[in-house]
Amino acid sequence: MKRTEKNKENNISYFPLSIKWVLTVALLGICVWCVTKTGASPLWMAGIYILLRSILKIIRLSIRIILSLVSLLCLILICMAIVVFIL
């Protein structure tokens, strides 16, 4: 493999990560600007940030649990269908 092709592959793998960092920095800048304009205390903003992250983690966990239960139900239904067709 040529050196330029190898570099292209490496650059492509970091592209989504760089987009994530740019969006994170932009969102942080907007939040800092809002805090300075509204005069809210940084402690209050940190509390809101922790609360929102916790809520998002709980939502992700509940979605994973629900999807796991659905996949388990589908697996049980497939096994039952196989048993019914064999007998």
Buried (B, 14 or more C-beta within 10 A) or exposed (E): EEEEEEEEEEEEEEEEEEEEEEEEEEEEEEEEEEBEEEEEEEEEBEEEEEEEEEEEEEEEEEEEEEEEEEEEEEEEEEEEEEEEEEE
